[in-house]
Amino acid sequence: MSNTLNSDITIIGGGIAGLWICNTLKKLGFNTILIEKNSLCSFQTINSQGIIHGGIKYSLVGKISDTTSNIAKMTQDWDLCFSNNIKNQKNLLNLSNTKINSEHHDLCFPKSNLFKVSSFITSKILSSKCQIIKKNHDEYQSSLNTLGFNGIVYRITEKVLDIKSLIQNLYHNISDNIIKLEDYKINYLNNKIENISFNFNNQNYIIKSKLYIFTSGQDNQEIINIANNLPKQQLRPLQMIFAKPDIDINLFAHFINKESKTNKPFVTITTHKSINNKNILYFGGTVAESEYINIPKDQHIYNLQNKLKKIFPKIKFNNWQWDTAKINRAEAHQSFNKMPNKSFVVQKNNVILGWPTKLTFAPNFADKILDIITNSNITPSNSTCFDYKKYNLNTANIATPCWEMI
């Protein structure tokens, strides 16, 4: 005989999307269960650089893209969450306890006669959302001087989060709703999910819900394979690099390569803390993109070091510790494997499948799911909210970011 766990909605996947929507639904009175196979936010979310993009980075190619327009709307929602000024907005959460690593980051151009900031960026983008920071300014990042950077610096008012703090903030209110299940079976019949079954401590369990939401990144492929009529997903891999310097460096910046024909940043640097509270530099952007995924780790690090020497004449790597982390960005499939310009959600009967695309889109992703739930006339039941401790089940812990492992 099986133990039946009833819930209004079951969420499969405990990344930023799953945690956000679980918080949102619980706030609205829904009885929810969140299933996670591994640690919470493992792989993609926990290794995010934590930048709440406002669209400027995606405008540097010289035109306002759909990505720029869509992502620019998100920063206001995040600011409301950080100030707990969410009022009656259902998709927003109180994130006032989230640590902000930096209230801004910089956009750094090399000083060269061969490289000019386009008039488009200056007039349309930077003039409204950025300010030039001069070397003698109190807010000029001292590490730029330490490393010998010589160029133009624009201050971008886009926050950089302590990603682990964000996850802890989201986890706090829903810890009793989370089950860690490394192995379970999705029982799919007549184009809908009948239930999810699993065995724990020699007892059989069945989870029955009105709706099943899949937000498990690359593991969304499991329901895609079963259902057949759901959209395909794509993976865009990264090989990120992180380093523990032997001097005190603290940087939050995009850097433009003077040798590039475009204004797209070749590297984005953020700073995070190791477990012993030492600064770790984390390198993303173009240098980590898919064309570098198969380069051996040592060669990948060596290539980055050579590029950094060109923008930081005083940099020395003698006693730095280095490592890399491979990450798959899971998204809705696009032509030519391009990055989607917004979050993606689709419903098929009692299944919702989605990818937020970027950390910044998490509130928008939740809003789309709430619209589907409302249109489906699914309302909170009067049943007691699920609590994994009542059934002696395991919960999932928060993952460890790669920079804490160096």
C-alpha positions in Angstrom: 0.0 0.0 0.0 1.3 3.5 -0.9 1.3 6.6 1.2 -0.4 9.4 -0.7 0.9 12.9 -0.4 -1.7 15.4 -1.7 -0.7 18.9 -2.8 -2.3 21.6 -4.9 0.8 22.0 -7.0 4.1 20.1 -7.2 7.2 21.8 -8.5 10.1 19.7 -9.9 13.4 21.5 -9.7 14.9 23.7 -6.9 16.8 26.3 -8.8 16.0 30.0 -8.7 12.8 29.4 -10.7 11.5 26.6 -8.5 12.3 28.4 -5.3 10.7 31.6 -6.5 7.5 30.1 -7.7 7.2 27.9 -4.6 7.5 31.0 -2.4 5.0 32.8 -4.5 2.4 30.0 -4.3 2.9 29.5 -0.6 2.3 33.2 -0.1 -1.0 32.8 -2.0 -2.1 29.9 0.2 -1.4 27.0 -2.1 -0.3 23.6 -0.7 2.9 22.9 -2.5 5.7 20.3 -2.7 9.0 21.0 -4.3 11.1 18.0 -5.5 14.9 18.4 -5.9 17.2 15.6 -7.0 20.5 17.2 -5.9 21.3 20.2 -3.8 19.1 23.3 -4.2 20.3 25.6 -7.0 23.1 23.3 -7.9 24.9 23.7 -11.2 23.4 26.8 -12.9 21.9 29.1 -10.2 24.6 28.7 -7.5 27.3 29.5 -10.0 25.7 32.6 -11.4 27.7 35.8 -11.1 24.6 37.4 -9.5 24.2 40.4 -11.8 20.7 41.8 -12.0 21.1 43.0 -15.6 19.3 46.1 -16.7 19.9 45.6 -20.4 23.0 47.8 -21.0 25.3 44.8 -21.6 23.0 43.6 -24.4 22.8 47.1 -26.0 26.5 47.3 -26.6 26.2 45.7 -30.1 24.7 49.1 -31.2 21.0 48.5 -31.2 18.1 48.1 -28.7 17.3 44.4 -29.0 14.3 42.5 -27.6 16.5 41.1 -24.9 17.5 44.7 -23.9 13.9 45.8 -23.7 12.6 42.7 -21.9 15.4 42.6 -19.3 15.3 46.4 -18.6 11.9 46.0 -17.1 13.1 43.6 -14.4 15.4 45.7 -12.3 12.5 47.7 -10.9 10.8 44.5 -9.7 14.0 43.3 -8.0 14.5 46.7 -6.3 10.9 46.5 -4.9 11.8 43.0 -3.5 15.0 44.2 -1.9 13.2 47.1 -0.2 10.2 44.9 0.7 8.0 47.4 -1.1 6.0 44.7 -2.9 2.5 45.7 -1.8 -0.1 43.5 -3.6 2.2 42.3 -6.4 1.7 38.5 -6.3 4.9 37.6 -8.1 7.2 39.6 -5.9 8.9 38.5 -2.7 10.5 40.0 0.3 14.2 39.8 -0.4 15.3 42.5 2.1 17.6 40.0 3.9 19.6 39.3 0.7 23.2 40.5 0.8 24.2 42.8 -2.1 27.8 42.3 -3.1 27.8 45.6 -5.0 25.2 48.2 -5.7 26.7 48.7 -9.2 29.3 47.5 -11.6 31.4 49.2 -14.1 31.7 49.2 -17.9 35.4 49.6 -18.8 36.7 50.7 -22.2 40.4 50.7 -23.0 41.9 54.1 -23.8 42.9 53.9 -27.4 42.7 55.9 -30.5 41.6 52.8 -32.3 38.7 52.3 -30.0 35.8 54.7 -29.6 32.7 54.5 -27.6 29.9 54.7 -30.1 27.6 57.7 -30.1 24.7 55.3 -29.8 25.9 54.0 -26.4 26.8 57.5 -25.2 23.5 59.2 -26.2 20.9 56.4 -25.9 22.2 54.2 -23.1 25.0 55.5 -21.0 23.7 59.1 -20.7 20.5 57.9 -19.1 21.7 55.0 -17.0 25.4 55.5 -16.3 27.9 58.0 -15.3 31.6 58.4 -16.0 33.8 57.6 -13.0 37.1 59.5 -13.1 40.3 58.2 -11.5 40.3 60.8 -8.8 36.7 60.1 -7.9 36.0 58.5 -4.5 33.9 55.8 -6.1 36.6 54.7 -8.6 37.3 51.1 -8.0 40.8 51.1 -6.3 41.6 47.7 -7.8 41.6 49.3 -11.3 44.5 51.5 -10.2 46.2 48.6 -8.5 46.2 46.6 -11.7 47.1 49.6 -13.9 43.9 49.9 -16.0 44.0 52.9 -18.2 40.7 53.7 -19.9 37.2 55.0 -19.6 35.0 53.8 -16.8 31.2 54.1 -16.7 29.3 53.2 -13.5 26.2 51.0 -14.2 23.5 51.1 -11.6 22.8 47.3 -11.7 23.2 45.3 -8.5 25.4 42.3 -8.0 24.0 39.8 -5.5 25.6 37.4 -3.1 23.9 34.5 -4.8 24.1 32.1 -1.8 22.4 34.8 0.4 19.6 35.1 -2.2 19.0 31.3 -2.1 19.0 31.3 1.7 16.5 34.1 1.6 14.2 32.1 -0.7 14.8 28.8 1.1 13.9 30.2 4.5 10.1 30.3 4.0 9.6 27.0 2.1 12.1 24.7 3.8 9.3 22.4 5.0 7.9 22.1 1.5 11.1 20.6 0.0 11.8 16.9 -0.6 15.1 15.6 -1.9 14.4 12.7 -4.2 17.3 11.2 -6.2 15.0 8.7 -7.8 11.3 8.9 -8.6 8.9 8.0 -11.4 6.6 10.3 -13.4 3.5 8.3 -14.2 2.2 9.8 -17.4 -1.0 8.6 -18.9 -3.5 10.0 -21.5 -1.4 13.2 -22.1 -1.2 14.1 -18.4 0.6 13.2 -15.2 -1.4 10.8 -13.0 1.1 11.1 -10.1 4.7 10.9 -9.1 5.8 7.8 -7.2 8.9 7.0 -5.2 10.2 4.6 -2.5 11.8 5.8 0.7 12.9 3.6 3.6 11.1 0.6 2.1 7.8 2.5 1.9 6.0 3.5 -1.3 4.8 7.0 -1.8 2.6 8.7 -4.4 2.4 12.5 -4.9 -0.9 13.6 -6.4 -1.4 17.2 -7.5 -3.7 19.4 -9.6 -0.7 20.8 -11.5 3.0 19.8 -12.0 5.5 22.6 -12.7 8.9 21.6 -14.2 11.7 24.1 -13.6 14.6 21.8 -13.3 17.0 23.2 -15.9 18.6 20.6 -18.0 16.7 17.9 -16.1 13.5 19.2 -17.8 14.5 16.8 -20.5 13.0 14.0 -18.4 9.4 15.3 -18.9 10.1 16.3 -22.5 11.1 12.7 -23.3 8.0 11.3 -21.6 5.3 13.8 -22.8 6.5 14.0 -26.5 4.4 17.1 -27.2 6.4 19.6 -25.2 9.0 22.1 -26.7 12.6 21.1 -27.0 15.3 22.5 -24.9 18.8 23.7 -25.7 22.0 23.7 -23.7 24.5 26.5 -24.0 27.6 25.5 -22.0 30.1 27.7 -20.3 33.6 27.2 -18.9 33.8 29.8 -16.2 37.1 30.7 -14.5 37.8 31.7 -10.9 40.9 32.7 -9.1 42.2 33.5 -5.6 44.6 36.4 -6.0 47.6 36.9 -3.6 46.7 40.6 -3.2 43.4 42.3 -2.2 41.5 42.8 -5.4 37.8 43.6 -5.5 36.2 44.1 -8.9 32.7 44.3 -10.4 33.1 45.2 -14.1 32.6 44.4 -17.8 35.7 44.9 -19.9 35.7 45.7 -23.6 38.6 44.4 -25.7 40.2 47.1 -27.9 41.0 44.4 -30.5 37.3 43.5 -30.9 35.2 44.8 -33.7 32.2 45.1 -31.4 31.4 46.6 -28.1 30.5 43.2 -26.5 32.4 42.7 -23.2 35.1 40.0 -23.6 35.1 39.4 -19.8 32.9 40.1 -16.9 34.5 40.0 -13.5 32.7 39.7 -10.2 34.1 39.2 -6.7 32.9 36.6 -4.2 34.0 35.3 -0.8 35.7 32.0 -0.2 34.8 29.9 2.9 37.7 31.6 4.8 36.4 35.1 3.7 39.1 35.7 1.0 38.2 37.5 -2.2 37.7 35.2 -5.2 37.6 36.7 -8.7 35.0 35.1 -11.0 35.4 35.5 -14.8 32.5 35.2 -17.2 31.3 36.8 -20.4 32.6 36.0 -23.9 35.8 34.3 -22.5 33.6 31.5 -21.0 31.3 30.9 -23.9 30.6 27.6 -25.7 33.6 27.9 -28.1 35.9 27.5 -25.1 34.1 24.7 -23.4 36.4 21.9 -24.8 39.7 23.8 -24.2 41.8 22.0 -21.5 41.5 23.8 -18.2 45.2 24.9 -18.0 45.1 26.3 -21.6 41.8 28.1 -20.9 43.3 29.8 -17.8 46.5 30.6 -19.7 44.5 32.2 -22.5 42.6 34.4 -20.0 45.8 35.4 -18.2 47.2 36.7 -21.5 44.1 38.7 -22.2 44.1 40.2 -18.7 47.7 41.3 -19.1 46.6 43.5 -22.0 44.1 45.5 -19.9 46.0 45.3 -16.6 49.7 46.1 -17.2 50.6 45.8 -13.5 49.0 42.4 -12.9 51.1 39.5 -11.6 49.9 35.9 -11.4 52.8 34.4 -9.4 50.9 33.1 -6.4 47.3 33.1 -7.7 45.2 29.9 -7.4 43.1 29.1 -10.4 40.3 26.7 -11.4 37.4 26.4 -13.8 33.8 25.3 -13.6 31.7 23.9 -16.5 28.0 25.0 -16.4 25.2 24.2 -18.8 22.7 27.0 -19.4 19.4 25.2 -20.1 16.8 27.2 -22.1 13.9 26.8 -24.5 15.2 25.8 -27.9 16.1 28.7 -30.3 17.3 28.8 -33.9 21.1 28.5 -34.1 21.2 27.9 -30.4 20.9 31.6 -29.6 20.0 33.0 -26.2 16.2 33.4 -25.7 15.2 37.1 -25.2 12.8 36.3 -22.4 11.6 33.7 -20.0 9.7 30.8 -21.4 6.6 29.0 -20.0 4.2 26.5 -21.7 1.3 24.5 -20.5 0.1 21.1 -21.7 -2.9 19.8 -19.7 -1.6 19.5 -16.0 2.0 20.1 -16.9 3.8 23.4 -16.9 7.3 23.5 -18.4 9.6 26.5 -18.2 13.0 28.1 -18.2 13.6 31.5 -16.7 16.6 32.0 -19.2 18.4 34.4 -16.8 18.4 35.1 -13.1 17.0 38.6 -13.8 13.8 37.1 -15.3 12.8 35.1 -12.2 9.9 37.5 -11.2 8.6 37.6 -14.8 8.8 33.8 -14.9 6.7 33.5 -11.8 4.2 36.0 -13.2 3.7 33.9 -16.3 3.1 30.8 -14.2 0.6 32.6 -12.0 -1.3 33.7 -15.2 -1.6 30.1 -16.3 -2.8 29.0 -12.8 -5.4 31.7 -12.7 -6.6 30.9 -16.2 -6.8 27.2 -15.3 -9.1 28.1 -12.3 -6.8 26.3 -9.9 -7.3 27.7 -6.4 -5.8 26.8 -3.0 -7.4 23.9 -1.2 -8.2 23.8 2.5 -5.8 21.0 3.1 -2.8 21.3 5.5 0.4 22.5 3.9 2.8 19.7 3.2 5.7 19.2 5.7 8.4 16.7 4.8 9.2 16.2 8.5 5.8 14.6 9.1 6.8 11.7 6.8 10.5 11.5 7.9 11.6 12.3 4.3 14.8 14.1 3.4 15.0 17.7 2.5 17.6 19.2 0.1 20.4 21.4 1.3 21.7 24.5 -0.5 24.5 23.8 -3.0 28.0 25.1 -2.6 29.2 27.7 -5.2 32.3 26.8 -7.2 34.4 29.6 -5.8 34.1 28.2 -2.3 35.9 25.1 -3.4 39.2 26.7 -4.5 
